[in-house]
Amino acid sequence: MTWLKGPQHGAAMVRGRPGGTAAKFNLEEMTVTRCVAEFSTGEIGVAYVVGRSRRHAALAAVFDAMLQR
């Protein structure tokens, strides 16, 4: 297994829509961690998780790749 992108922290904009029908607006930013793993057999796992847990993102990417088999 190789890491195409190791666990990295970043921010994502959260958007809201009052009542589900009004115009969208930017609510706030939240912290996300992303990770991309590739197995030697070709499967690629991608994960985005809320928060700053590098381990959580890495495990989610590995499980995503495993579930593609």
C-alpha positions as protocol buffer text, in pm:
chain_id: "A"
residue {
  index: 1
  type: MET
  ca { x: 0 y: 0 z: 0 }
}
residue {
  index: 2
  type: THR
  ca { x: 118 y: 350 z: -81 }
}
residue {
  index: 3
  type: TRP
  ca { x: -14 y: 687 z: 24 }
}
residue {
  index: 4
  type: LEU
  ca { x: -102 y: 903 z: -275 }
}
residue {
  index: 5
  type: LYS
  ca { x: -185 y: 1179 z: -27 }
}
residue {
  index: 6
  type: GLY
  ca { x: -108 y: 1133 z: 339 }
}
residue {
  index: 7
  type: PRO
  ca { x: -353 y: 1265 z: 598 }
}
residue {
  index: 8
  type: GLN
  ca { x: -382 y: 1643 z: 555 }
}
residue {
  index: 9
  type: HIS
  ca { x: -585 y: 1898 z: 750 }
}
residue {
  index: 10
  type: GLY
  ca { x: -788 y: 2164 z: 576 }
}
residue {
  index: 11
  type: ALA
  ca { x: -1108 y: 2364 z: 589 }
}
residue {
  index: 12
  type: ALA
  ca { x: -1438 y: 2328 z: 408 }
}
residue {
  index: 13
  type: MET
  ca { x: -1714 y: 2585 z: 380 }
}
residue {
  index: 14
  type: VAL
  ca { x: -2050 y: 2478 z: 523 }
}
residue {
  index: 15
  type: ARG
  ca { x: -2347 y: 2627 z: 338 }
}
residue {
  index: 16
  type: GLY
  ca { x: -2701 y: 2665 z: 466 }
}
residue {
  index: 17
  type: ARG
  ca { x: -3044 y: 2719 z: 315 }
}
residue {
  index: 18
  type: PRO
  ca { x: -3321 y: 2846 z: 547 }
}
residue {
  index: 19
  type: GLY
  ca { x: -3638 y: 2642 z: 515 }
}
residue {
  index: 20
  type: GLY
  ca { x: -3485 y: 2437 z: 234 }
}
residue {
  index: 21
  type: THR
  ca { x: -3614 y: 2677 z: -31 }
}
residue {
  index: 22
  type: ALA
  ca { x: -3442 y: 3012 z: 26 }
}
residue {
  index: 23
  type: ALA
  ca { x: -3110 y: 3125 z: -119 }
}
residue {
  index: 24
  type: LYS
  ca { x: -2795 y: 2949 z: 1 }
}
residue {
  index: 25
  type: PHE
  ca { x: -2557 y: 3132 z: 232 }
}
residue {
  index: 26
  type: ASN
  ca { x: -2215 y: 3056 z: 377 }
}
residue {
  index: 27
  type: LEU
  ca { x: -2263 y: 2945 z: 736 }
}
residue {
  index: 28
  type: GLU
  ca { x: -1910 y: 2877 z: 862 }
}
residue {
  index: 29
  type: GLU
  ca { x: -1593 y: 2679 z: 795 }
}
residue {
  index: 30
  type: MET
  ca { x: -1524 y: 2339 z: 947 }
}
residue {
  index: 31
  type: THR
  ca { x: -1203 y: 2141 z: 978 }
}
residue {
  index: 32
  type: VAL
  ca { x: -1167 y: 1831 z: 762 }
}
residue {
  index: 33
  type: THR
  ca { x: -890 y: 1576 z: 714 }
}
residue {
  index: 34
  type: ARG
  ca { x: -840 y: 1395 z: 384 }
}
residue {
  index: 35
  type: CYS
  ca { x: -633 y: 1097 z: 282 }
}
residue {
  index: 36
  type: VAL
  ca { x: -583 y: 887 z: -33 }
}
residue {
  index: 37
  type: ALA
  ca { x: -437 y: 534 z: -30 }
}
residue {
  index: 38
  type: GLU
  ca { x: -358 y: 299 z: -320 }
}
residue {
  index: 39
  type: PHE
  ca { x: -314 y: -77 z: -296 }
}
residue {
  index: 40
  type: SER
  ca { x: -67 y: -264 z: -516 }
}
residue {
  index: 41
  type: THR
  ca { x: -366 y: -434 z: -685 }
}
residue {
  index: 42
  type: GLY
  ca { x: -495 y: -99 z: -813 }
}
residue {
  index: 43
  type: GLU
  ca { x: -773 y: -7 z: -571 }
}
residue {
  index: 44
  type: ILE
  ca { x: -770 y: 357 z: -458 }
}
residue {
  index: 45
  type: GLY
  ca { x: -938 y: 461 z: -133 }
}
residue {
  index: 46
  type: VAL
  ca { x: -1036 y: 821 z: -63 }
}
residue {
  index: 47
  type: ALA
  ca { x: -1155 y: 959 z: 270 }
}
residue {
  index: 48
  type: TYR
  ca { x: -1269 y: 1295 z: 404 }
}
residue {
  index: 49
  type: VAL
  ca { x: -1350 y: 1305 z: 777 }
}
residue {
  index: 50
  type: VAL
  ca { x: -1467 y: 1589 z: 1000 }
}
residue {
  index: 51
  type: GLY
  ca { x: -1206 y: 1705 z: 1248 }
}
residue {
  index: 52
  type: ARG
  ca { x: -829 y: 1668 z: 1272 }
}
residue {
  index: 53
  type: SER
  ca { x: -791 y: 1293 z: 1328 }
}
residue {
  index: 54
  type: ARG
  ca { x: -516 y: 1172 z: 1095 }
}
residue {
  index: 55
  type: ARG
  ca { x: -563 y: 811 z: 1208 }
}
residue {
  index: 56
  type: HIS
  ca { x: -937 y: 820 z: 1137 }
}
residue {
  index: 57
  type: ALA
  ca { x: -880 y: 953 z: 783 }
}
residue {
  index: 58
  type: ALA
  ca { x: -606 y: 697 z: 712 }
}
residue {
  index: 59
  type: LEU
  ca { x: -820 y: 406 z: 831 }
}
residue {
  index: 60
  type: ALA
  ca { x: -1121 y: 530 z: 634 }
}
residue {
  index: 61
  type: ALA
  ca { x: -911 y: 549 z: 315 }
}
residue {
  index: 62
  type: VAL
  ca { x: -776 y: 197 z: 368 }
}
residue {
  index: 63
  type: PHE
  ca { x: -1124 y: 57 z: 432 }
}
residue {
  index: 64
  type: ASP
  ca { x: -1259 y: 238 z: 125 }
}
residue {
  index: 65
  type: ALA
  ca { x: -994 y: 70 z: -90 }
}
residue {
  index: 66
  type: MET
  ca { x: -1058 y: -270 z: 71 }
}
residue {
  index: 67
  type: LEU
  ca { x: -1433 y: -245 z: 7 }
}
residue {
  index: 68
  type: GLN
  ca { x: -1369 y: -201 z: -366 }
}
residue {
  index: 69
  type: ARG
  ca { x: -1242 y: -558 z: -401 }
}
